[in-house]
Amino acid sequence: MPTDTSQAPRAPQSGPPAAGGVIHDLGYRRYDGPRLGRSGIVAALAWHSFRSAFGFGRGAKAKIIPAIAFIAICLPAAVNAFAMSRGNQQLVYYDTYAPVLRDLVMTVFVAVQAPELVSRDLRSRVLPLYFSRPIKPGDYPLAKYLGFTAACLVMLEVPLLLLFAGAAANVHGGAAVWAQTRALIPGLLVGLMWAVALAAIGLFLASLTGRRAFATGTVAITFLLTYTLAEILLQVETQAVMHAGPAGLAGGPPAPGLAEKVSGLFSPFTLFNGVRMWLGGTNPADNVPKPGAFGAVYALVLIILVGLCLAGLAARYRKARLS
């Protein structure tokens, strides 16, 4: 008959029991401070972007171009202070401030530093880590934009403040200092316009590619080509007006035509000058004719351009968030 073994005692198992999960305390200090939330994250990202634009927190090589650009753009202020101390008239003005040098320096600064803020994050695909925090998709590009706008403001406004300090120290009387102050305020507003627009355009162009070298080339070539195109159109139209029409035959200065004014719409730098003169700039620019009432078109085109660049930057990050 079969034997019932269900009640038979079991033989003891040999070997140690299977090991379970173990949590090790590595001794890291826990964070017990306040949770700042969304606004704190945006502020931290903006501050980090501002520091990155000047190479802080990185190696010495990252600081070379921002330092050279800053020194170069401050040189006219130092030269002006020296010239005024020797009894000469003011050489540099607040609303124009060495236009050729400023165009060149800001082109280099934006082309080199804007990719540092956006291209590296897009290429390394770390955005899902950022968006796992309590921030909205638009907060990240907003923080980048605020940080880079502040960096551009430093590049544009600090030379004006140095120019004011040097000029005020070499004039006599409260009326002369007040005249310098009244001239400084429009110059600071012009610098704000430059910073807001250049930051938006530069970041959008740099965000189109994750490769920093390609992004730098894209920004630099766009600025240089559009400026060159505006200059060529302006010169062609100016020569055509000078050699035709009653004003040209009489030898008097011809009034700028519509085509001559439209030529300034093709470059951010000529847009800046057109808006500046429309708002009452006293120093004429060589690369844009006096726009008159047409200056409203310059302002409208500049606003649309900045809006499109910011919308494109936000769309680029929404797409990168899903990748």
PEWOVEN-V890002 format. One record per residue. RES is the residue in three letters. NEAR is the number of other ideal C-beta (glycine too) atoms within 12 Angstrom. D_FIRST is the distance of its C-alpha to the first C-alpha in Angstrom with 1 decimal. Layout:
BEGIN
((RES & NEAR & D_FIRST) (RES & NEAR & D_FIRST))
END
This chain:
BEGIN
((MET & 3 & 0.0) (PRO & 5 & 3.8) (THR & 7 & 6.4) (ASP & 7 & 9.5) (THR & 9 & 12.4) (SER & 8 & 15.1) (GLN & 7 & 16.5) (ALA & 8 & 16.6) (PRO & 7 & 20.2) (ARG & 8 & 21.8) (ALA & 7 & 23.7) (PRO & 6 & 27.5) (GLN & 8 & 29.3) (SER & 6 & 31.9) (GLY & 7 & 35.4) (PRO & 7 & 37.8) (PRO & 7 & 37.1) (ALA & 7 & 38.6) (ALA & 7 & 42.3) (GLY & 7 & 43.8) (GLY & 6 & 47.3) (VAL & 6 & 50.2) (ILE & 6 & 53.7) (HIS & 7 & 56.4) (ASP & 8 & 59.7) (LEU & 7 & 62.3) (GLY & 6 & 65.1) (TYR & 7 & 67.0) (ARG & 8 & 69.3) (ARG & 8 & 68.5) (TYR & 8 & 71.2) (ASP & 6 & 72.3) (GLY & 8 & 75.5) (PRO & 8 & 76.5) (ARG & 12 & 75.0) (LEU & 16 & 78.1) (GLY & 15 & 76.5) (ARG & 20 & 78.0) (SER & 18 & 81.6) (GLY & 19 & 80.9) (ILE & 24 & 78.9) (VAL & 28 & 81.9) (ALA & 21 & 84.4) (ALA & 23 & 82.4) (LEU & 34 & 82.0) (ALA & 29 & 85.8) (TRP & 23 & 86.7) (HIS & 28 & 84.5) (SER & 36 & 86.0) (PHE & 32 & 89.5) (ARG & 25 & 88.8) (SER & 32 & 87.2) (ALA & 45 & 90.3) (PHE & 33 & 92.3) (GLY & 26 & 89.7) (PHE & 21 & 88.9) (GLY & 16 & 85.4) (ARG & 19 & 85.5) (GLY & 9 & 87.0) (ALA & 12 & 90.7) (LYS & 12 & 90.9) (ALA & 21 & 89.9) (LYS & 23 & 92.9) (ILE & 18 & 95.5) (ILE & 27 & 96.2) (PRO & 33 & 96.3) (ALA & 21 & 98.6) (ILE & 20 & 101.0) (ALA & 34 & 101.0) (PHE & 30 & 101.8) (ILE & 22 & 104.6) (ALA & 26 & 106.1) (ILE & 38 & 106.2) (CYS & 32 & 107.8) (LEU & 25 & 110.6) (PRO & 31 & 113.0) (ALA & 39 & 113.0) (ALA & 23 & 113.9) (VAL & 25 & 116.6) (ASN & 33 & 118.0) (ALA & 27 & 118.2) (PHE & 21 & 120.0) (ALA & 20 & 122.4) (MET & 27 & 123.3) (SER & 17 & 123.8) (ARG & 12 & 126.5) (GLY & 10 & 128.3) (ASN & 15 & 126.9) (GLN & 13 & 125.7) (GLN & 31 & 122.1) (LEU & 24 & 120.5) (VAL & 35 & 117.1) (TYR & 30 & 116.4) (TYR & 39 & 113.5) (ASP & 36 & 112.6) (THR & 35 & 112.8) (TYR & 46 & 112.2) (ALA & 30 & 112.6) (PRO & 30 & 111.0) (VAL & 21 & 110.3) (LEU & 24 & 108.7) (ARG & 42 & 106.6) (ASP & 34 & 105.4) (LEU & 22 & 104.4) (VAL & 35 & 102.8) (MET & 44 & 100.7) (THR & 38 & 99.6) (VAL & 29 & 98.3) (PHE & 42 & 96.7) (VAL & 48 & 94.9) (ALA & 34 & 93.9) (VAL & 38 & 92.4) (GLN & 49 & 90.9) (ALA & 47 & 89.6) (PRO & 38 & 86.9) (GLU & 42 & 85.8) (LEU & 44 & 84.9) (VAL & 46 & 83.0) (SER & 35 & 82.2) (ARG & 27 & 80.0) (ASP & 34 & 77.8) (LEU & 34 & 77.4) (ARG & 22 & 76.6) (SER & 17 & 74.0) (ARG & 16 & 72.3) (VAL & 19 & 72.0) (LEU & 31 & 73.1) (PRO & 18 & 69.6) (LEU & 13 & 69.4) (TYR & 28 & 72.7) (PHE & 26 & 71.8) (SER & 12 & 68.6) (ARG & 23 & 71.0) (PRO & 15 & 72.6) (ILE & 27 & 75.5) (LYS & 21 & 76.5) (PRO & 23 & 77.0) (GLY & 23 & 80.8) (ASP & 30 & 80.8) (TYR & 41 & 80.1) (PRO & 43 & 83.0) (LEU & 29 & 85.2) (ALA & 38 & 84.7) (LYS & 46 & 85.5) (TYR & 43 & 88.6) (LEU & 32 & 89.8) (GLY & 36 & 89.4) (PHE & 48 & 91.1) (THR & 37 & 93.9) (ALA & 30 & 94.5) (ALA & 41 & 94.7) (CYS & 43 & 97.2) (LEU & 31 & 99.2) (VAL & 30 & 99.5) (MET & 42 & 100.8) (LEU & 43 & 103.3) (GLU & 33 & 104.5) (VAL & 26 & 104.8) (PRO & 39 & 107.5) (LEU & 41 & 109.4) (LEU & 25 & 109.2) (LEU & 30 & 110.5) (LEU & 42 & 113.2) (PHE & 34 & 114.2) (ALA & 23 & 114.2) (GLY & 30 & 116.4) (ALA & 37 & 118.8) (ALA & 28 & 119.0) (ALA & 19 & 119.8) (ASN & 25 & 122.8) (VAL & 24 & 124.4) (HIS & 13 & 126.7) (GLY & 11 & 126.9) (GLY & 11 & 124.4) (ALA & 11 & 125.4) (ALA & 18 & 124.5) (VAL & 19 & 121.1) (TRP & 15 & 120.5) (ALA & 19 & 121.4) (GLN & 31 & 118.8) (THR & 22 & 116.2) (ARG & 19 & 117.0) (ALA & 31 & 116.6) (LEU & 31 & 113.3) (ILE & 22 & 111.5) (PRO & 27 & 111.7) (GLY & 37 & 110.6) (LEU & 26 & 107.5) (LEU & 25 & 106.7) (VAL & 39 & 107.0) (GLY & 35 & 104.6) (LEU & 25 & 102.1) (MET & 37 & 102.4) (TRP & 44 & 101.8) (ALA & 37 & 98.7) (VAL & 32 & 97.1) (ALA & 41 & 97.7) (LEU & 47 & 97.0) (ALA & 46 & 93.7) (ALA & 39 & 92.4) (ILE & 43 & 93.6) (GLY & 48 & 92.4) (LEU & 48 & 88.9) (PHE & 39 & 88.3) (LEU & 36 & 89.5) (ALA & 47 & 87.4) (SER & 42 & 84.3) (LEU & 29 & 84.4) (THR & 24 & 82.8) (GLY & 24 & 80.5) (ARG & 19 & 82.4) (ARG & 27 & 85.0) (ALA & 19 & 87.5) (PHE & 21 & 87.4) (ALA & 35 & 87.8) (THR & 30 & 90.8) (GLY & 23 & 92.4) (THR & 30 & 91.8) (VAL & 43 & 93.5) (ALA & 29 & 96.4) (ILE & 18 & 97.1) (THR & 31 & 97.0) (PHE & 38 & 99.5) (LEU & 23 & 101.8) (LEU & 19 & 101.8) (THR & 29 & 102.4) (TYR & 32 & 105.2) (THR & 22 & 106.8) (LEU & 25 & 106.6) (ALA & 36 & 108.3) (GLU & 28 & 111.0) (ILE & 19 & 111.6) (LEU & 28 & 112.0) (LEU & 33 & 114.3) (GLN & 20 & 116.5) (VAL & 18 & 116.7) (GLU & 27 & 117.7) (THR & 28 & 120.1) (GLN & 16 & 121.9) (ALA & 19 & 122.1) (VAL & 27 & 123.6) (MET & 22 & 126.1) (HIS & 14 & 127.4) (ALA & 15 & 127.6) (GLY & 18 & 129.0) (PRO & 11 & 132.1) (ALA & 16 & 130.8) (GLY & 18 & 130.0) (LEU & 12 & 133.4) (ALA & 11 & 135.3) (GLY & 11 & 133.7) (GLY & 12 & 132.3) (PRO & 14 & 128.7) (PRO & 22 & 126.7) (ALA & 20 & 124.4) (PRO & 29 & 120.8) (GLY & 25 & 119.5) (LEU & 18 & 116.2) (ALA & 21 & 114.6) (GLU & 32 & 115.6) (LYS & 35 & 113.9) (VAL & 26 & 110.8) (SER & 36 & 110.4) (GLY & 44 & 109.3) (LEU & 34 & 106.2) (PHE & 29 & 104.3) (SER & 37 & 103.6) (PRO & 43 & 102.3) (PHE & 43 & 105.2) (THR & 39 & 107.9) (LEU & 41 & 106.2) (PHE & 48 & 106.5) (ASN & 44 & 110.2) (GLY & 43 & 110.8) (VAL & 39 & 109.2) (ARG & 39 & 111.1) (MET & 35 & 114.5) (TRP & 30 & 113.8) (LEU & 23 & 113.1) (GLY & 19 & 116.4) (GLY & 30 & 115.9) (THR & 18 & 119.3) (ASN & 24 & 118.7) (PRO & 19 & 118.4) (ALA & 35 & 115.8) (ASP & 21 & 116.7) (ASN & 34 & 113.6) (VAL & 42 & 113.9) (PRO & 35 & 117.1) (LYS & 26 & 117.9) (PRO & 37 & 115.6) (GLY & 20 & 117.5) (ALA & 14 & 115.8) (PHE & 28 & 113.5) (GLY & 30 & 111.8) (ALA & 18 & 109.7) (VAL & 22 & 108.0) (TYR & 41 & 107.2) (ALA & 27 & 105.6) (LEU & 19 & 103.6) (VAL & 29 & 102.4) (LEU & 35 & 101.4) (ILE & 20 & 99.5) (ILE & 18 & 97.6) (LEU & 31 & 96.9) (VAL & 32 & 95.4) (GLY & 19 & 93.4) (LEU & 19 & 91.9) (CYS & 34 & 91.0) (LEU & 31 & 89.2) (ALA & 19 & 87.4) (GLY & 25 & 86.4) (LEU & 37 & 85.2) (ALA & 28 & 83.0) (ALA & 20 & 81.6) (ARG & 33 & 80.9) (TYR & 36 & 78.8) (ARG & 21 & 77.0) (LYS & 17 & 76.0) (ALA & 29 & 75.0) (ARG & 26 & 72.9) (LEU & 13 & 70.6) (SER & 16 & 70.4))
END
